[in-house]
Amino acid sequence: MKQGYADQAAARAALVRIQEKLAAKRSSRAMPVRVYPCDRCLGWHTTAKRQKRMAAWDKDPGWDRTSEEIARIDALLRNEVRSQL
């Protein structure tokens, strides 16, 4: 299960901690390299997958979803839950 973080700052802090821990252990586990916002939980996660182009949140560490985006995602998730009932 993925570890979720409440905001971008918490995810970025966790990213640094994870990278330091894995480097110290010389772990063969995939090293996370970035953070991303999750449309399922509305939180943030770390990932080892690289991106071809820089995302808006990588350009602006203060980036956050607009209230319209949150409402759209919430509506999509509610419709998904209803369709599973």
C-alpha positions in Angstrom: 0.0 0.0 0.0 1.2 3.5 -0.9 2.1 5.9 1.9 0.0 9.1 1.5 1.0 12.6 2.6 -1.4 15.5 3.3 0.4 18.0 1.2 3.3 18.6 -1.2 5.7 19.8 1.5 5.1 16.7 3.6 5.7 14.5 0.6 8.9 16.3 -0.4 10.2 16.0 3.2 9.4 12.3 3.2 11.1 11.9 -0.3 14.4 13.3 1.2 14.1 11.0 4.2 13.5 7.9 2.1 16.3 8.8 -0.3 18.7 9.3 2.6 17.6 6.0 4.3 17.9 3.9 1.1 21.3 5.5 0.3 22.6 4.7 3.8 21.5 1.1 3.5 22.7 0.8 -0.1 19.4 -0.7 -0.8 18.6 -2.3 -4.1 15.0 -1.0 -3.8 13.9 1.5 -6.4 14.9 5.0 -5.3 11.9 7.5 -5.3 12.8 10.5 -7.3 9.7 12.8 -7.2 6.3 13.4 -5.7 2.9 13.6 -7.3 -0.7 14.5 -6.4 -3.1 11.6 -6.2 -6.6 12.0 -7.7 -7.9 9.0 -5.7 -7.1 10.1 -2.2 -6.4 13.9 -2.9 -3.1 13.4 -1.0 0.5 13.2 -2.3 2.8 10.2 -2.9 6.4 9.5 -3.8 7.4 7.5 -6.9 10.5 6.1 -8.6 9.0 6.8 -12.0 10.6 9.6 -13.9 8.6 12.1 -16.0 9.4 13.1 -19.5 8.4 16.7 -18.9 8.3 18.8 -15.7 4.9 18.8 -14.1 3.3 22.0 -12.7 4.0 20.9 -9.1 7.6 20.3 -9.8 7.9 23.9 -11.2 6.1 25.4 -8.2 6.6 23.8 -4.8 3.6 25.8 -3.6 1.3 24.3 -6.3 -2.0 23.0 -5.1 -5.2 21.9 -6.8 -7.9 24.6 -7.3 -11.2 24.2 -5.6 -12.8 23.5 -9.0 -10.3 20.6 -9.6 -11.1 19.1 -6.2 -14.8 19.3 -6.8 -14.4 17.6 -10.2 -12.3 14.8 -8.7 -14.8 14.4 -5.9 -17.7 14.1 -8.3 -15.8 11.5 -10.4 -15.0 9.4 -7.3 -18.6 9.6 -6.1 -19.9 8.5 -9.5 -17.4 5.6 -9.4 -18.5 4.5 -6.0 -22.2 4.6 -7.1 -21.5 2.5 -10.2 -20.0 -0.2 -8.0 -23.1 -0.5 -5.8 
